């Protein structure tokens, strides 16, 4: 392919503009610029790896892999392309594929400490997954919840935080405890592990007894607020309550997944949500997001945060509880709320969602109804398209319309995607995306 000198110069100028946008965390605009540079000169591998990095930031893992592979076609020795593809595959839980690329990176750049650390991390995850697969069908292996007895955990006399009332039969949480806990979290202090375990166990029990799809009604003479991703941004999360009202008799909340990962205070966010769920079971609802999964927690920080603040056992208990979270809610018989979106098949009904065996399946996998509920995204074009994320699908306005009509619904509310103003209305007003983590990038 022959590229004129003027096109080469112009492409490099546009790439420089894209780099500036990337530095300003304006990733969608940077992608547009890198794309323009590629259109002028598609022979520069670095343009593709730079665009792949933007796609990683936007969690468009499928697009990132495609760009990395295009870069490798142009320059098979471009280590950065292997690294980008490995990062995307790790995010998708394809750790063995990621490991191959990371070994290439480490071999070519033996002095790169970041690459070595990622290789070591990925190797450990692959070994752990193989071990867990070997024992997962062993019926003799009890769940973490079955082995825990928080009542037997001693609280040191030096502990100056709130305490949960311990009755003879069941511990009881109070509004006073939750209020004190939130203030403690604001000051970056922890609650005692005894009470953290009690909160998680109480919510796990509730979730284990709940269906995969929950019917929700708006409180009489009250309101129901639907919130999207909060991603461990505790202070922004608490600001929702402080500006909009705390959960209570006349104010219910539905948090639509992705409570954890990325932010530095995921433990504080999830313990606050779980505490309110325990205190007000019918005034706070929680749906599973694609980040309430083991693979994402390994890559995006929640597992490491829980282990650093508490213990490996607590992370395993969180994992068990996430496996039990409901997948969908229907508000007032007319509005479906799911984290990701709709399906690759036309004939899916609400009863099909109700029948999903989430407790047996545990993790969403890479296809099927549970996966698509958590991972899919809307698109402006009609029909369905390949997912930019590499898992799930993209669905058009006709797919939304047909699904809603088939199930006698009026609207779909979903989250899962960053929106500059916190929400966007698409598909002729029938699909609303809500995202509740400001300054996400």
Secondary structure, 3 states (H helix, E strand, C coil): CCCCHHHHHHHHHHHHHHHHHHHCCCHHHHHHHHHHHHHHCCCCHHHHHHHHHHHHHCCCHHHHHHHHHHHHHHCCCCHHHHHHHHHHHHHCCCHHHHHHHHHHHHHHCCCCHHHHHHHHHHHHHHHHHHHHHHHCCCCCCCCHHHHCCHHHCCCCCCCCCCCCEECCCCEECCHHHHHHHHHHHHCCCCCCHHHHHHHHHHHHHHHHHCCCEEEECCCCCCEEEEECECCCCHHHHHHHHHHHCCCECCEEEEECCCCCCCCCCHHHHHHHHHHHHHHCCCCEEEECCCCCCHHHHHHHCHHHHHHHHCCHHHHHHHHHHHHHCECEEEECCCEEECCCCCCCCCCCCHHHHHCCCHHHHCCCCCCCHHHHHHHCEECCCCCEEECCCCCCEEECHHHHHHHHHHCCCCEEEECCCCCCCCEEEEHHHCEEEEECCCCCC
